[in-house]
Amino acid sequence: MSLVAEKDLQAAYDAGPPRSPDLMEDDLRALVDTIQDRDLRKLLDGVFGAHEPTWVRYRAAPAAKRFHQAYRHGLLEHSLSVAQAVSAISATFGGIDRDVAVTGALLHDIGKLDAYVLDGSAIEMTDAGKLQGEIPLGYYRVRRKIDEIEGFDPRTAEALLHIILSHHGSLEYGSPVLPCTREATLVHFCDNLGGRLGSFDRLERELPDGDRWSSFDRVIGGGAFFGHGGQESREAA
């Protein structure tokens, strides 16, 4: 990797989310407090409890290696925004089990804890990430937590695990199965939206002063337009 590319990665990683991790943690805990299902609440408390090792890693982890929220606390930022969107939209459309959908949104990317590792300032894929993939790793992590909860409703477990397995939306993009429930469909589309909008944030940070168009980006399928004139205008504002 060239020195310029390394500096660009370091700058992106150091940028971090616009909201502080403390505020995002407060928002996540407030959202978890709205979950009424006994089994799902126990699961979330076991993952996100303040002193749980998983929470410590989840809070700090990046959401990706490159394309969106590829910085410290990026996984928390991305998963929280997806879960908040799912929570809001679930009140609009009938037939959605909100507790299942919100829990699935919070946990959909948890496999990234095992698929990525911070190597200094760089985000690298682990051997497990390369050999198994983040979705199977997330499935097995949540499956093990469910098995630790006595009497966990198997229908709820199946609905939740389906969200994790299908959230990429297609076989082409790594999902072993397609979204086949309302909840899985909702999480997939909110996840896709969050990732794409996160890509706009990345492209805007990388935009040279005075430029209004980014270069071609694979995630959004073209160039992104920023009508306010790039970094120079943002700093002036």
Secondary structure, DSSP 8 states (H G I E B T S, - for coil): --HHHHHHHHHHHHH--SS-HHHHHHHHHHHHTT---HHHHHHHHHHH-TT-HHHHHHHH--S-SSSS--STTHHHHHHHHHHHHHHHHHTTSTT--HHHHHHHHHHTTTTHHHHEEEETTEEEE-HHHHHH-HHHHHHHHHHHHHHTSTT--HHHHHHHHHHHHHTT-STTTT-SS---SHHHHHHHHHHHHHHHHHHHHHHHHH--TT--B---BTTTTB--B-TT-SHHHHHH-
